[in-house]
Amino acid sequence: MKTKIIITGHGHYASGIETSLNMLAGTNEDVNFVDFLEEDSDTSLKEKIMKLLNQDSEFLLVCDIVGGTPFNVCSVIANNFDNMEAVGGCNVMAILEAVFQKDNMTLSELADFIVDTTKQGVSKFQKIDPGKKIINAETEDGI
């Protein structure tokens, strides 16, 4: 069964993630983005998401904030279908990795993977000793 990803969150979170993913990996027809706007309710968000669902696919529902309305709506949806999992609080790096790995794992493994990758991908920059400042350091292009 094909795995698809639906990303949702408050405001333009989903469309912002879409812009980032398209820049990093190009467009992917198996990833959909649903913004939860001020004029939306939990009912209208659920309707938007339900329009994207079909029985021929599995769905990983990725939300911005655990406990927020998008996560709560997705949790209710996922709880009612065997072919869905919901996760929240994942970062862009983890979402990108999940897009690349979605065809190589079961849905449950993918849900665990995106959460674990988020946890592993968070770090704090360690400053160097102020007495050893690097002047005119060359940097490589970022992603």
N, C-alpha and C positions, 0 to 999 in steps of 0.2 A: 504494500500500500504506500502511495506517495505521501511524503511529509511536507506540509505547508506551514508557514509561520505567519501569524497575525500579530502585529505590534500595535499597541494602543497606549494612550496615556493622556494626561491633562494638557489642555491647550493644544499647541502644535508640536507636542513631543513626538508623535508618530511621524508626521511629515518631516520633522527635523532629522530624525533617525534615517528616514528614507533618503534625504539629501546626502547624509554622511555615508550611508552604505553604497549609494550609487557612485559616489566619488571614489570610494575605496575598492569596490568590487564590481561595479557596473550594475545594471538592473537585473532583477531575478523575478521571473513570473510567479514563483512559488512563495513570495513574500508580499504580504499586504499590510497596509498602514491605515489605521483608523484613529483620527483625532477625536478626543472628548472635549468639545468646545463649551463655552459658557452657556450657550443656549440649549445644550443637550441635557437630557436627564438619563438616569440609569436605564430607563425603558428605551429611549432613542438610541443609546449606545448599544444595548443588547440587539436591537433591530439591525443596526449597521453591521454588527459582527455576524449575526445569524445569516444575513444575505450572502456572506462569503463562504459559508460552510456547505459541505456536501459529504455524502456517505462514502465516497470513493477515495477519500484522503484522510490522513491523520493531521491533527493541528496542534502546534505548540503556540499557546497564547502568551505573549510576552508583554508585561505591563510595567509602567514606570515606578509605581510606589506600592509596596505591599500594604494592604489595608485601605487603599484609596478606592474610589468608585470603580475605575476601570478594572482593577484587580478583583474587587468583589463581584462585579458582573461576570468577568471571565471565570472566576472560581465556580460560580453557580452554573455557568454553561458547561465547563469542563466536568463538573461533578455529575452531570446528567448524560454524558456520552463517554463510552469506552475509548473512543479514538481521539481524545483530547487531554492535554496537560496544560496547566497554567503556572507561570512563574512571574515573579516581580522583583524589581530593583536591580535588574541586570544592566551592565554597562555596554557601551558601543563595541568594545573589543570582544566581549563575550557573544554579543548578538552576531557580529561578523563571523566569528568562529563557528557559531551554530548554523549559520547559513551555509558555510562550507562543509559542515559535517552532517547535515540533516539526512543525507541519503546513506550514511554509513553506520547509523545507530538506530536502535529501536526508539520509539517515542519517549519512553520512560528514561532511557539512557541519555537521550538528547536533553531532556529537562534537567536531569542531574548534572550533565556536562555544562550547560549554560550557567547554572548556579555556581558550580565549582570554578569555572573559568573566571567568573566575575570576582569571586573571592581571591583567586590567585593573581588577578590582574590589577589589584589595588596596591599602591605603594606610595611611600613618601620619598621625595627627593632628599638625599642626604647632602647637605652643604659641605664643601671642603673647608679646611681650616682657613679663616680669613687672611692669615699671614701668607697663604700659598695661593692667592688668587691667580687665575689663569687670564692672561691678557692676550687679546687677539686670537682666541681659540678658533680653530676652524671647525665648522659644524657640517654634518651631512644633511641633505634634504630629508625632511620627515616623510611620513607616509602621505 
